[in-house]
Amino acid sequence: MKYTTMHMCMILGMSLANFTMLHVAISLVGIGSGFVVLAGLILRRRLDVWTNLFLATTIATSVTGFFFPFERLLPSHILGLLSLAVLGLAVLARSARHLRGPWLRVFAISSCVALYLNVFVLIAQAFGKVPALKAMAPTQSEPPFVLAEGALLLIFGVFGVIAAKKASSKMALTA
């Protein structure tokens, strides 16, 4: 069955348009709280409420992404599966391993990667939906898109390395 408008399909009792708004809202909360968590890792501060919010909303973002109608496996599904795998590591490091020993570093890296993937999708969606950005990179293979995503990778690479270095197995995060 092919869907031609956002209002022909119901997901969890919501129109596709309303479900999309919910998915985007959850995603934006995950991104915002993820930046707070990343800052906390870099500053060596334990931010349990923000971390819970980040993990819950980022997992929800990936899970709800699979509720959208689709006919074949898409790159977004692969990113969603990758994100869930990385988030599984973060949850394991935090909940089962209590950020002890090398698990703090595992948590720092996996959280940074999960946040990167969410922001990567945000930029891709912006280039696909915002008219001015879409005009600059209609196929998302043009230089503005490649530069934006490349800069994002570089920025997250730097902050990820800093967070991982701060996550020494000999020192715990302070409350």
C-alpha positions as CSV (number, residue, x, y, z in Angstrom):
1,M,0.0,0.0,0.0
2,K,1.5,3.3,-1.0
3,Y,0.8,6.5,0.9
4,T,0.5,9.7,-1.1
5,T,-0.4,12.2,1.6
6,M,0.6,12.5,5.3
7,H,-3.1,12.3,6.3
8,M,-4.0,8.9,4.8
9,C,-2.0,6.9,7.3
10,M,-2.5,6.4,11.0
11,I,0.3,5.5,13.3
12,L,-0.4,4.7,17.0
13,G,-3.8,6.4,16.5
14,M,-2.2,9.6,15.1
15,S,-2.2,11.0,11.6
16,L,1.1,10.7,9.9
17,A,1.5,14.4,10.2
18,N,1.0,14.4,14.0
19,F,3.2,11.3,14.4
20,T,5.9,13.1,12.4
21,M,5.6,16.2,14.7
22,L,5.9,13.9,17.8
23,H,8.9,12.1,16.3
24,V,10.6,15.4,15.5
25,A,9.9,16.8,19.0
26,I,11.3,13.7,20.7
27,S,14.3,14.0,18.4
28,L,15.0,17.6,19.2
29,V,14.7,17.0,23.0
30,G,17.2,14.1,22.5
31,I,19.6,16.4,20.6
32,G,19.3,19.2,23.1
33,S,19.7,17.0,26.2
34,G,22.6,15.2,24.3
35,F,24.5,18.4,24.1
36,V,24.1,19.0,27.8
37,V,25.3,15.4,28.5
38,L,28.3,15.9,26.2
39,A,29.2,19.1,28.0
40,G,28.9,17.3,31.3
41,L,31.2,14.6,30.1
42,I,33.8,17.2,29.0
43,L,33.5,19.1,32.2
44,R,33.5,15.8,34.2
45,R,30.1,16.4,35.7
46,R,27.6,13.7,36.3
47,L,24.2,14.9,35.0
48,D,21.9,12.0,35.8
49,V,18.5,13.7,34.9
50,W,19.9,15.0,31.6
51,T,21.5,11.6,30.8
52,N,18.2,9.8,31.5
53,L,16.4,12.3,29.3
54,F,19.0,12.0,26.5
55,L,19.0,8.1,26.5
56,A,15.2,7.8,26.7
57,T,14.5,10.3,23.9
58,T,17.3,9.2,21.7
59,I,16.2,5.6,22.0
60,A,12.6,6.7,21.3
61,T,13.7,8.7,18.3
62,S,15.3,5.6,16.8
63,V,12.4,3.3,17.6
64,T,9.7,5.6,16.4
65,G,11.6,6.0,13.1
66,F,10.7,2.4,12.3
67,F,7.0,3.2,12.6
68,F,6.9,5.3,9.5
69,P,5.5,3.4,6.4
70,F,8.2,2.1,4.1
71,E,8.5,-0.4,1.3
72,R,12.2,-1.1,1.4
73,L,15.2,-0.8,3.7
74,L,16.4,2.8,3.7
75,P,19.6,4.5,4.9
76,S,17.5,6.0,7.7
77,H,16.7,2.5,8.9
78,I,20.4,1.5,8.9
79,L,21.2,4.7,10.9
80,G,18.4,3.8,13.3
81,L,19.8,0.3,13.9
82,L,23.3,1.6,14.3
83,S,22.0,4.2,16.8
84,L,20.2,1.6,18.8
85,A,23.3,-0.6,18.9
86,V,25.4,2.4,20.1
87,L,22.7,3.4,22.6
88,G,22.6,-0.2,23.9
89,L,26.3,0.1,24.7
90,A,25.7,3.4,26.5
91,V,22.9,1.9,28.6
92,L,25.0,-1.2,29.4
93,A,28.0,1.0,30.4
94,R,25.8,3.2,32.6
95,S,23.2,0.8,34.1
96,A,24.9,-2.5,34.3
97,R,28.6,-1.5,34.6
98,H,27.9,1.8,36.5
99,L,30.5,3.7,34.5
100,R,33.3,1.8,36.3
101,G,36.7,1.3,34.8
102,P,36.7,1.5,31.0
103,W,32.9,1.7,30.9
104,L,32.9,5.4,31.5
105,R,34.9,5.8,28.3
106,V,32.5,3.4,26.5
107,F,29.6,5.5,27.7
108,A,31.3,8.8,26.6
109,I,32.1,7.5,23.1
110,S,28.8,5.7,22.5
111,S,26.8,8.8,23.8
112,C,28.8,11.0,21.5
113,V,28.3,8.7,18.5
114,A,24.5,8.5,19.2
115,L,24.3,12.3,19.4
116,Y,26.3,12.7,16.2
117,L,23.9,10.3,14.4
118,N,20.9,12.3,15.5
119,V,22.4,15.6,14.5
120,F,23.5,14.0,11.2
121,V,19.9,13.1,10.5
122,L,18.8,16.6,11.6
123,I,21.1,18.2,9.0
124,A,20.0,15.7,6.3
125,Q,16.4,16.4,7.0
126,A,17.0,20.2,7.0
127,F,18.6,19.9,3.5
128,G,15.7,17.8,2.4
129,K,12.9,20.0,3.8
130,V,14.1,23.7,4.2
131,P,13.7,25.3,0.7
132,A,16.8,27.4,0.8
133,L,19.0,24.4,1.8
134,K,17.2,22.1,-0.6
135,A,18.0,24.6,-3.4
136,M,21.7,24.5,-2.5
137,A,21.9,20.7,-2.4
138,P,18.8,19.1,-4.1
139,T,20.4,15.6,-4.2
140,Q,22.3,15.9,-1.0
141,S,25.6,15.1,-2.8
142,E,26.4,18.8,-3.6
143,P,29.3,20.6,-1.8
144,P,27.1,22.5,0.7
145,F,25.7,19.3,2.1
146,V,29.0,17.4,2.0
147,L,30.7,20.4,3.8
148,A,28.0,20.6,6.4
149,E,28.1,16.9,7.2
150,G,31.9,16.9,7.0
151,A,32.1,19.8,9.5
152,L,29.7,18.0,11.7
153,L,31.9,14.8,11.7
154,L,35.0,16.9,12.4
155,I,33.3,18.7,15.3
156,F,31.9,15.6,16.9
157,G,35.3,13.8,16.3
158,V,37.1,16.5,18.3
159,F,34.5,16.6,21.1
160,G,34.3,12.8,21.2
161,V,38.1,12.5,21.6
162,I,38.0,15.2,24.4
163,A,35.1,13.4,26.2
164,A,36.8,10.0,25.9
165,K,40.1,11.4,27.2
166,K,38.3,13.0,30.2
167,A,36.6,9.6,30.8
168,S,39.7,8.1,32.5
169,S,39.1,4.7,34.1
170,K,40.9,6.1,37.2
171,M,38.5,9.0,37.8
172,A,34.7,9.0,38.1
173,L,32.5,11.8,37.1
174,T,31.6,14.2,40.0
175,A,28.0,14.8,41.0
